[in-house]
Amino acid sequence: MAASCVPIFIVLLFLSSFCKSDDDTLTQAKPLFSSDKLVSKGGDFALGFFSPTSSNTSLYLGVWYNTIPARTVVWVANRDSPIAASSSATLAITNSSDLVLSDAQGLASWATKTNIVAGGAGTAAVLLDTGNFVLRSPNGTYIWQSFDHPTDTLIPSMKFVASYGAQVVGRLIAWKSSDDPSSGDFSCGLDPTSPALQMLIRNGSKLYYRGVWNGATVSGGTYSSNDDSIVYQVNVGQGGEVSLTLNVSDGSPLTRIVLEHTGKLTSLSWINQSWVVIGSRPDAACGIYSSCGPFGYCDFTKAVPVCQCLDGFQPNGLDVSSGCRRTETLTCSKQSHFVALPGMKVPDKSLHIPNRSFDDCTAECNSDCSCTAYAYRSLSSVIARVSLPRCLVWKGELIDTGKYNGNTSFTAGTYPNLGENLYLRLADTNGRKKKTLLKIILPIISFLLILTFITLMKMFKYRGNRQNKGILKRQILGHFSSSSEITDKIIEFPFISFEDVVAATNNFSDSNQIGMGGFGKVYKGMLDGGKEVAIKRLSEGSRQGIEEFKNEIVLFSKLQHRNLVRLLGCCIHGDERLLIYEYLRNKSLDAFIFDATRQHVLDWPTRFKIIKGVARGLLYLHQDSRLTIIHRDLKASNILLDTEMNPKISDFGMATIFGENQQQGNTARVAGTYGYMSPEYMMEGSFSVKSDTYSFGVLLLEIVSGLKISSAQLTMNYPSLTNFVSIVNEHNFDRLDKHRNLMNYFCTGMEIMGRWKSMRVGRL
């Protein structure tokens, strides 16, 4: 007899050696013993035997996190039938492809009961990196999985099927205590029979907490922690399957949702070597089911949630938790109306009216005088994958109502936007008592008196402002030509007070400054009505003097074109001269084409669009406007870009108006930007439409090449971009070959030829 035991002992020792390496797989030939454990392939989870610290006499099979020092169990197999710790335990696969947990005497403590008759030779049990312990058939399908049989915990990737049709499939059941895995008093699951798809926590058979699905998530179901978001969502599938899933963003810490033995459904994350509570429900005394009584609600918008009465109701006693009563009795013989209460957790015990639109739902409740409230929600969503119009009506008392604010994340003292509109029926009031009427009339009379006083003050102020604006306008007109035509145009032009400009720019704050040039500074401002503007403040030493200032106003009073920047107004105050333009978010063209980090924004279609837009603006100035206008300072910094990268020509301070038959002008005061001025203008002071055309050609070269007209990258015997392009125009490629690195700066291969052609067009 002793001799026969030796082979058996050797076989058991041989079999047990297979599990000593912390493998992730269990087979029929390789069972799991008390001292062994399975570890998922990525090392995130472990499955094995454990004993609670408070009771070393019981042995449980469970799954826990393998990467953290504090053992945190997420699933227990034999929670209500532990094995005596003094006995050895074995988890094995039977011939019927079942997992069976048994003690030393062979008594089964737990089994999967898959009811598969086929042999289990090819069947394996695997612990996945998701924490799911699966029983897998030889063809790879799952015969059984622990995710379908949760205990008290939800973890990411788990699909918790709560119901199918009207049948409750799964529930979370809390531990009996923090150190006792056996089934406790609290359970959590969805109520599939409720039209509102409610999540319920029960204390035995007594309802403890209720959350309502609003089409995206369960009320009390969205939390966030810094940049990590945690959302558990209701999923409505085909065939009436309703499931709950926990989703976390990429890079989030370990996260779990556990139904605690106290009844709280708590979300926790592993942060700084400890479990941190991100949120829990219920987390306020008034969040417990029906704690605020009939027609009361828990106000979660307060820092400390408290019970309140619904609109049109008052407390039954000193304590609101005893419920509320109507301030005006509602009967079928009285007229009534509905008030919309936004952001509400809808009450319990509703009636579902199927296949109704919002108007139908309203009419349904309005036609029944016993209907006290209704709510409508279209539950169509990506999550639901089905269209679920939901009309709920209530008759009698409203129980377990709450109010949330508009936040979308959970932080201390705030709640996500989890509510919906609740339409509450109230009786019409008709002034029952003179005292009530007096309370209404006195505030109205006081308000009217105050309003009258404010109106009179505004009228006096308005008259003063009109007089001041008239004086301001006369002062400004004094600076301009006496020509009646120009004066009439200027009179129509908006003049803005200096006080309004100061207010718009926050007293010319540095934080509002968006640009600076030889003329002065440009500020971003906000006028009354919320209109964004750009305000040019001419400095005392500005090269743009009073003549240029007057010139720009006169011209803009005549010009209107989509490729010309709009001048919205002007201001003269003492020595201050200000021009108010439309605000263009992308600022000037030079900020893109000369910035290596932003050049990529201007692809070739965009550059071509900018070139065409500038050409249209010039054509309007030269040919299509009533008078021929020469800009005289066309350059990249004077081309502004709107949000769609449409160009607009700006800065008309040096522009000149030609007479009807005038073809050319001369000036002894040559002003402009070196490199953009035509030779005849720069040397002789002679200018015409050809002067702007020359500047446009230079601008075109800059747009195509991405180089300034005078650039540090063009110092290799080429004083400017125009000299460089002239060589291309003369087909002098031998000279270019000497500076191939220069060409490689902005083009390669066939793109070089394409851009050379563009340059030739620009040069011509």
Long-range contacts (C-beta under 8 A, 24 or more apart in sequence): 22-46, 24-126, 24-127, 24-128, 25-124, 25-125, 25-126, 25-127, 26-91, 26-92, 26-93, 26-99, 26-124, 26-125, 26-126, 27-93, 27-123, 27-124, 27-125, 28-92, 28-93, 28-94, 28-95, 28-120, 28-121, 28-123, 31-90, 31-91, 31-92, 31-93, 32-90, 32-91, 32-92, 33-88, 33-89, 33-90, 34-59, 34-88, 34-89, 34-90, 38-127, 39-66, 39-127, 40-66, 40-127, 40-128, 40-129, 40-131, 41-128, 41-129, 42-129, 43-67, 44-129, 44-131, 45-74, 45-127, 45-128, 45-129, 45-130, 45-131, 46-127, 47-127, 47-133, 49-89, 51-85, 52-179, 52-180, 52-181, 53-179, 54-177, 54-179, 54-180, 55-179, 55-180, 56-85, 57-84, 57-85, 57-86, 58-82, 58-83, 58-84, 58-85, 59-83, 59-84, 59-85, 59-87, 59-89, 60-181, 61-89, 61-91, 61-101, 61-110, 62-181, 63-127, 63-131, 63-133, 63-146, 65-254, 65-270, 67-254, 68-254, 68-270, 68-273, 69-273, 70-274, 70-275, 72-256, 72-275, 73-153, 73-181, 74-131, 74-151, 74-153, 74-155, 74-256, 75-131, 75-133, 75-146, 75-150, 75-151, 75-153, 76-151, 76-181, 77-101, 77-110, 77-146, 78-109, 78-110, 79-151, 79-175, 79-181, 79-182, 79-183, 80-182, 80-183, 81-109, 81-110, 82-109, 82-182, 83-109, 91-125, 93-120, 93-123, 93-124, 93-125, 93-135, 94-120, 95-119, 95-120, 96-120, 97-123, 97-135, 97-137, 97-143, 98-135, 99-125, 99-135, 99-144, 112-143, 112-144, 114-143, 114-144, 116-143, 130-155, 130-156, 130-157, 130-158, 131-155, 131-157, 131-158, 132-157, 132-158, 151-175, 151-181, 152-258, 152-259, 152-260, 153-256, 153-257, 153-258, 153-259, 154-232, 154-244, 154-246, 154-256, 154-257, 154-258, 155-246, 155-255, 155-256, 155-257, 156-246, 156-247, 156-248, 156-255, 157-246, 158-245, 158-246, 159-235, 159-243, 159-244, 159-245, 160-243, 160-244, 160-245, 161-241, 161-242, 161-243, 162-189, 162-190, 162-192, 162-242, 162-243, 162-244, 163-189, 163-190, 163-192, 163-240, 163-241, 163-242, 164-192, 164-239, 164-240, 164-241, 164-242, 165-192, 165-239, 165-240, 166-192, 166-193, 166-240, 167-192, 168-192, 172-259, 172-265, 173-259, 174-259, 174-260, 174-261, 174-262, 174-263, 175-260, 175-261, 176-261, 177-261, 178-260, 178-261, 180-261, 184-261, 185-261, 185-263, 186-259, 186-260, 186-261, 186-262, 186-263, 187-259, 188-259, 188-265, 190-234, 190-242, 190-244, 192-240, 192-242, 194-350, 195-350, 195-351, 195-352, 195-390, 195-392, 196-346, 196-350, 196-352, 196-390, 196-392, 197-234, 197-236, 197-242, 198-348, 199-234, 199-244, 201-259, 201-263, 201-265, 201-281, 203-263, 207-289, 207-290, 208-263, 208-282, 208-288, 208-289, 209-263, 209-265, 209-281, 209-282, 209-287, 209-288, 209-289, 210-289, 210-348, 210-400, 211-281, 211-345, 212-345, 212-346, 213-379, 214-377, 214-418, 214-419, 214-420, 215-377, 215-378, 215-379, 215-380, 215-381, 215-384, 215-388, 216-381, 216-383, 217-416, 217-418, 218-244, 218-418, 219-345, 219-402, 219-404, 219-418, 219-419, 220-265, 220-279, 220-281, 220-282, 220-415, 220-418, 221-416, 221-418, 222-408, 222-409, 222-410, 222-416, 222-418, 223-267, 223-278, 223-279, 223-409, 223-410, 223-416, 224-278, 224-409, 224-410, 224-411, 225-269, 225-271, 225-276, 225-278, 228-252, 228-253, 228-255, 228-269, 229-409, 230-255, 230-267, 230-269, 230-278, 232-257, 232-267, 233-383, 234-383, 235-383, 235-384, 236-379, 236-383, 236-384, 236-385, 236-386, 236-388, 237-385, 238-385, 238-386, 278-410, 279-410, 286-321, 287-402, 289-348, 289-400, 290-348, 290-399, 290-400, 291-321, 292-320, 292-321, 292-323, 292-400, 292-401, 293-320, 293-321, 293-322, 293-323, 293-324, 294-323, 294-324, 294-397, 294-398, 294-399, 295-323, 295-324, 295-325, 295-326, 295-397, 295-398, 296-320, 296-321, 296-323, 296-324, 296-401, 297-344, 297-345, 297-401, 297-402, 297-403, 298-345, 298-401, 298-402, 298-403, 299-402, 299-403, 300-402, 300-403, 300-404, 300-405, 300-415, 301-343, 301-403, 301-404, 301-405, 301-415, 303-413, 304-413, 308-403, 310-341, 310-398, 310-401, 310-424, 311-339, 311-341, 311-424, 311-426, 312-339, 312-424, 312-426, 312-427, 326-426, 326-427, 328-426, 328-427, 328-428, 328-429, 329-427, 330-372, 330-425, 330-426, 330-427, 331-369, 331-427, 332-369, 332-370, 334-427, 334-428, 335-427, 335-428, 336-369, 336-425, 336-426, 336-427, 336-428, 337-425, 337-426, 337-428, 338-362, 338-365, 338-366, 338-374, 338-423, 338-424, 338-425, 338-426, 339-423, 339-424, 339-426, 340-421, 340-422, 340-423, 341-403, 341-421, 341-422, 341-423, 341-424, 342-419, 342-420, 342-421, 343-403, 343-404, 343-405, 343-406, 343-417, 343-419, 343-420, 344-375, 344-401, 344-402, 344-403, 344-404, 344-419, 344-420, 344-421, 344-422, 345-400, 345-401, 345-402, 345-403, 345-404, 345-418, 345-419, 346-375, 346-392, 346-401, 346-420, 346-422, 347-373, 347-394, 347-398, 347-399, 347-400, 347-401, 347-422, 348-399, 348-400, 349-394, 349-399, 350-375, 350-392, 350-393, 350-394, 351-392, 351-393, 351-394, 351-395, 352-390, 352-391, 352-392, 353-391, 353-392, 353-393, 354-391, 355-389, 356-389, 356-391, 357-389, 360-391, 361-391, 361-393, 362-423, 364-391, 364-393, 365-393, 365-423, 365-425, 368-393, 368-395, 370-395, 370-396, 371-395, 371-425, 372-396, 372-397, 372-398, 372-424, 372-425, 373-398, 373-422, 373-423, 373-424, 373-425, 374-423, 375-420, 375-421, 375-422, 375-423, 376-421, 377-420, 398-424, 465-497, 468-497, 469-495, 469-497, 472-497, 472-572, 475-572, 476-570, 476-572, 479-546, 479-550, 479-572, 480-550, 480-553, 480-554, 481-550, 481-554, 486-554, 486-557, 489-554, 489-557, 489-558, 490-553, 490-554, 490-557, 492-557, 493-553, 493-556, 493-557, 493-569, 493-570, 494-568, 494-569, 494-570, 495-569, 495-570, 495-571, 496-527, 496-569, 496-570, 496-571, 496-578, 496-580, 497-571, 497-573, 498-571, 498-573, 498-576, 498-578, 500-527, 500-528, 501-525, 501-535, 501-571, 501-578, 501-580, 504-533, 504-535, 505-535, 508-537, 514-587, 515-587, 515-588, 517-637, 518-542, 518-543, 518-544, 519-543, 519-544, 519-651, 519-653, 520-544, 524-583, 525-580, 532-583, 533-568, 533-580, 533-581, 533-582, 533-583, 534-580, 534-581, 534-582, 534-583, 534-584, 535-578, 535-579, 535-580, 535-581, 536-578, 536-579, 536-580, 536-581, 537-576, 537-577, 537-578, 538-576, 538-577, 538-578, 538-579, 540-575, 543-671, 544-653, 546-577, 548-653, 548-654, 549-577, 549-579, 549-653, 551-652, 551-653, 551-654, 551-655, 552-579, 552-651, 552-652, 552-653, 552-655, 553-579, 555-629, 555-652, 555-655, 555-657, 556-652, 558-625, 558-626, 558-627, 559-620, 559-621, 559-625, 559-629, 559-652, 561-616, 561-617, 561-620, 561-625, 562-616, 562-646, 562-648, 563-613, 563-614, 563-616, 563-617, 563-620, 563-646, 563-647, 563-648, 563-649, 564-617, 564-620, 564-621, 564-648, 564-649, 564-650, 565-640, 565-648, 565-649, 565-650, 581-650, 584-640, 584-641, 584-642, 584-643, 584-648, 585-642, 585-643, 586-640, 586-641, 586-642, 586-643, 586-645, 587-640, 587-641, 588-636, 588-637, 588-638, 588-639, 588-640, 588-641, 589-636, 589-637, 589-639, 589-640, 589-641, 589-647, 589-703, 590-635, 590-636, 590-637, 590-639, 592-641, 593-636, 593-702, 593-703, 593-706, 594-636, 594-702, 594-706, 594-707, 594-708, 599-706, 602-645, 602-703, 606-645, 607-703, 607-704, 609-645, 609-646, 609-647, 610-639, 610-641, 610-645, 610-647, 610-703, 611-700, 611-703, 613-646, 613-647, 613-648, 614-639, 614-647, 614-649, 614-696, 614-699, 615-696, 617-647, 617-648, 617-649, 618-649, 618-692, 618-693, 618-696, 621-649, 621-655, 621-692, 622-689, 622-692, 627-657, 627-658, 627-659, 627-660, 628-657, 628-658, 628-662, 628-689, 629-655, 629-656, 629-657, 629-658, 630-655, 630-656, 630-658, 630-665, 630-687, 630-688, 630-689, 630-691, 630-692, 631-655, 631-692, 631-695, 632-656, 632-671, 632-672, 632-681, 632-687, 632-691, 632-692, 633-671, 633-672, 633-673, 633-676, 633-695, 634-676, 634-692, 634-695, 634-696, 634-699, 635-673, 635-676, 635-695, 635-698, 635-699, 636-699, 636-702, 636-703, 639-699, 656-687, 663-688, 664-688, 674-710, 675-708, 675-709, 675-710, 675-720, 676-709, 697-762, 697-763, 698-722, 700-758, 700-761, 700-762, 701-725, 701-759, 701-762, 701-763, 704-755, 704-758, 704-759, 704-762, 705-746, 705-755, 705-759, 706-746, 707-745, 707-746, 713-742, 713-745, 714-742, 716-742, 718-742, 722-763, 725-759, 725-760, 725-762, 725-763, 726-763, 728-756, 728-759, 728-760, 729-759, 729-760, 729-763
